[in-house]
Amino acid sequence: MLTDEQLVSEYQDGKEAAFDELIHRYTQSFFYFALQIVKNKAEAEDAVQDSFIKIWKSLNTFDESKKLKTWMYRIVKNTCLDHLRKNKKEIIFTNFDKEGDGESAGFADYIPDEGLSPLEIVIEKQEAEELYYLIKQLPEIYQIILRLYYLEEMTLAEIADILEESLDTIKSRHRRALIKLRMLVGGAIGSLKV
């Protein structure tokens, strides 16, 4: 499988299919990220489509000293903010500590490892759904940071760049998110004891 940077290079060499692969690779991730910001499926789809157009138009001017994935996520975030401003909705990024109950993708949406038995798959899915339920109880910014860090496998520095926050702020919020999640997990386990 080609890296993102190799796909960009191929696209710049005239291979249109390379950009199609980038779209295929990132559509779902961008959609769930956008959904957490705009809180509306149709709006998230529009924002992702607009983001890919912006990425396509700017690809030839992309600064190769930066990481492509981070650059693209920042475009998605800014496009979502533009959509919210255009529609005069509340911009969630202005208050990260606000809890939201909008729709978003969950950890249970992962395709299980093919090597697992059917029983293990059911147990794993049930545990993922329980974890997703607990994560949904966290403030929105904590959900975003956990999603980018654990699901999108971004570094805290990349997340800081995307959210335009200091690295120390993101580290602190990541740590607080894990502490709150541990407390929620402990409470959930405690409530199951008879």
Phi, psi and omega in degrees: 000134180284148175286166178301317182296322178294322177296318178298317179299316178296319179297317180294337176275004175103004180269099183299328182297336180295319178291323176302321178295319176300316179299313180299319183293325189247352184305310183295314180298315179296321180299312181294323177296313180296321181298323178294334182271310187269342176064026181209127184300312182296318179295321179295318178299316178297318181296320179293317179298314178297324179296316179296325176295316179296318178298314181300315181292331185261356187301324181289342180255007181300132178281107185292352176282348178260164179276128185301314183301315179297317179300315181293318179298323178295321177298317179298313180301311181295324177295319177298317179297321176298318179297318180295318178297317181299321181267003178054043175263165178295135179268112185299327183293349179280346180216085186293336184275003179281132177274139179236158177235032178289171180282143173201167181284152180246168179295338181289351181281356180290146176279126183292158177300132182295341182280353182278151175285162179303320179295317178297323178297315180297314180297315180298317180295319180296317178296320179295320179294321177295317178296317178301316179301317180292319180296323179298343179276350179281157174302152186306315182297324178293320177299316181297313181297315179297319180297311182294321184285311187269326182268317181269356177055043176269155175280163177296328177295320178295320179296318178300320179294315180296315184274356180056050177234163178288155179299319179298322178296315180294318177300316180296316180293324177297313180298315179297323179297316179294321179297314179296321180295318177300318179296318179294318179296316178299319178293322179293320178291318179298326181286344179275343182290140181255000000 
